[in-house]
Structures are given as C-alpha cells and as structure tokens.
Amino acid sequence: MNKKEIIDLEEKIMAQTFAKRDLVLTRGKGALVWDIDGNEYIDCTGSYGVAVVGHCHPKVVKAVQKQVETLIACHASFYNDSRSILLEKLIGLAPKGMDRVFLANSGAESVECAIKLARKASGKPEIIAMMGAFHGKTMGALSATWKKKYRGPFMPLVPGFKHVPPNNLEKIKAAITDKTAAILVEPIRGEGGILLPSDDFLPELREICDEKDVLLIFDEVQTGFGRTGKVFACEHWNVVPDIMCLAKSVAGGLPMGATFAKEEVMAAFQRGEHSSTFSGNPLVCAAASAAIEVLVEEKLAERAATLGKYFKGKLEALQEKYNIVREVRGLGLMIGMEMRFDVYSILMDCMNSGVLVLDAGRNVVRFLPPLVIEKPQIDKVVEALDAAMEKENK
Ligand SMILES: Cc1ncc(COP(=O)(O)O)c(C=O)c1O
C-alpha cells in the first residue's frame, strides 16, 4: 500500500476521534522514526511519552520474540512465570512502601483502578482533582480530567468529583469534607501545559492528607519511568503517595497500565471486585521486564536529568533570541515551551524539517523524546525550532 491508500483506509474506517498528522510512520529505532517514503524524523513525541527506552529497543524486541514463541495469553486467574518476574521488578522500582500492584492496559485504566480503590479503601465517595488536570478519557478518569471539551459532551459523569486550583493548599483544605476519599494529582502536569508544582506543594499535600485521613493518589502515567530525571517524579520531592498510576512507557512500547498501592490500601479490594482480561498478559509482562532492565542498566533516569538540562538550556537560548517565547519549563526530558500564540504552525514546520514535537494545550510546545536521544539529535531539534521560530518572528 502507498501513503495515500493507507491514509484513505484509516480515514474511511477508523473512528474519527484523533486529530491526525499527514504522516505514515512505518519504522522506528531509538529516538528516530521513518515514514513510508523513508524520510527520517527525530521523535520528540516519543509516541506521546511511551517510547522512553527508545523505539524497538533490542532487549525489548528480544524479550517479546522469546515470549511470543512460548505463551502469549494467560489470564491472571492462572499464575505465570513472566508475570511474577515483572511484579518483583516493578515493586523493586516503586517508591518504598508501595508493595502491591494491579496490572492493566492503559493509563486511563490505571486511573479507574485508583478511583475504585480509593472509594473502597476509604469507604468515602469523593475525589478531589486539580483544575487543568488530565487523567484519561474513560468515564471515571474523564470525571477527574478537567477540560470542558473532553467532559462536556458526555455528561453526566461519575458523581463525587471536585476540581480545585492546582498548587493551592488553602483551596484544597477548604474542599476536603468528611466524604473525601482521595486527592488525585499529576506531580507535574502533562497534557495541561507542563506545569511544575511549587517546592512545598507535594510535601504539604502529603501532610494534609495524613491529617485529614484522605488518600493521596499520584498520576505518574506521563511523568513515571525515568522521564523527569528520577524513576518517579514524586522522588524529586521525597513524597510517597498511597496509590500511584503508571502506564505509557512501562512496557517498552506495548500497552500496559499499573496501579501501585500500599499493602493496607490494596487489601481493600476483595477477589473479583476489579479485573481485566488482559491484566498481566505474559507478552506485555516480558516486554515490561526488559524495559525495566534497560531503564536501570542504561541509567536512563540520570540520562534524562543530564540531557534535560542541556535541552532546556538550548531552549532558553531560543527564548532569549525570540520574544515570542513566554516560558521554558520542565524536569528531565519532560519539557514545555510556552509561546505567546497557537503553536500549530511550529509543530508543522518542525515536522517538515524532520522533527516531531507535541503540543500541550494551544500555546505550549511539548517535548517527550525517548530518553536514549543523543546530544546531536537534540541540537537538530533546536535547529528546526530555531528556523520555525524565525519564520514566526517575522
Ligand atoms: C497524566 C496522564 N494520566 C492518564 C493518561 C491516560 O492514559 P491513556 O491514554 O493510556 O489512557 C494520560 C495520557 O496522556 C496522562 O498523561
């Protein structure tokens, strides 16, 4: 099939729920992807933050190849060797005290599990989420997501969700009632514009939750797995939540979600109260074990910290050069560049110069490259941005 035939088929048959780019990607390696005509791109979308260990990492490929010939499907009502190996690795990686995990297939599902668990463990119905937050688009996760565009058409959503301004401890305290089960927060806001909390926010939020007997849930779906320069973003502030959601990057590119919880919290679930047919699928577990080995052996979190500083420095230099940039912010290789205007044309110009970048809201260019990206590749990204911004600046 050629490019046009592929695009026509997807347009004709697939539910039209995605805003598409005019690009057919057929191959990937490390931080690079290629389109059907062989054109090369530096992938700063990381497939929306998934490709942390890089596209088609050889260790992940090998693990998948081995598992695919051994056992592909195994429902979690049976035990499985690959699953048990992964569980041990995951708990070895998780913040201390998070000793249990539910495996799912996506970020939204990991949030659904967290919501149900918080209600069950606390015996209370309400969840406080942040204005501007993104937690996914299934009904429970959507109820915690802030954007009206996503929520509006699907009312009524799950009852019991309240939104408060982020980074505002007083407003959070005021919103807590005797019905509050949990507070749900992205340590660093992702889709909502790459916003960092103030230094005292998460530690004080932890104290408030302890005082008021409210569970603290961190959604690390985008920030987790080395992205911000630590394995989990909450490590930057030394705060351990009661429940933590992970997905995107955990299985080296294959679909997996994981909800971690403290032993006494996860104990609230009785057998049968939460499940999923593909939970702990051996093929995905084998990929995830390999991805964790890569993360640790290649010291990718440390790499994200070092390269993130380098990348951010280069973007700050662009900010000095062009007054169309309002702010550069982020941690590790999760970086946002807020512009004074809609960034769509920047995204398109970069794409035409062989660089794929994301937006985060209307006016933020977002970078979530694989953590294996090389310095010369970052330099090329900055060159492409420079050219796109030069054009905008005219
Ligand atoms: C913080 C956060 N939570 C949840 C989700 C939902 O994940 P998924 O798209 O895998 O359902 C996302 C997706 O971008 C996210 O960034």
The ligand as a MOL file (V3000), in Angstrom:
LIG
                    3D

  0  0  0     0  0            999 V3000
M  V30 BEGIN CTAB
M  V30 COUNTS 16 16 0 0 0
M  V30 BEGIN ATOM
M  V30 1 C -1.1910 12.0040 33.3720 0
M  V30 2 C -1.9870 11.0910 32.4940 0
M  V30 3 N -2.8860 10.2650 33.0330 0
M  V30 4 C -3.6350 9.4250 32.2970 0
M  V30 5 C -3.4930 9.3970 30.9250 0
M  V30 6 C -4.3450 8.4670 30.1070 0
M  V30 7 O -3.5650 7.4640 29.5760 0
M  V30 8 P -4.1110 6.5930 28.3320 0
M  V30 9 O -4.1480 7.4850 27.1510 0
M  V30 10 O -3.1080 5.4680 28.2240 0
M  V30 11 O -5.4560 6.0950 28.7220 0
M  V30 12 C -2.5610 10.2460 30.3080 0
M  V30 13 C -2.4100 10.2450 28.8470 0
M  V30 14 O -1.8290 11.0890 28.2470 0
M  V30 15 C -1.8030 11.1140 31.1110 0
M  V30 16 O -0.9070 11.9500 30.5640 0
M  V30 END ATOM
M  V30 BEGIN BOND
M  V30 1 1 1 2
M  V30 2 1 2 3
M  V30 3 2 2 15
M  V30 4 2 3 4
M  V30 5 1 4 5
M  V30 6 1 5 6
M  V30 7 2 5 12
M  V30 8 1 6 7
M  V30 9 1 7 8
M  V30 10 2 8 9
M  V30 11 1 8 10
M  V30 12 1 8 11
M  V30 13 1 12 13
M  V30 14 1 12 15
M  V30 15 2 13 14
M  V30 16 1 15 16
M  V30 END BOND
M  V30 END CTAB
M  END
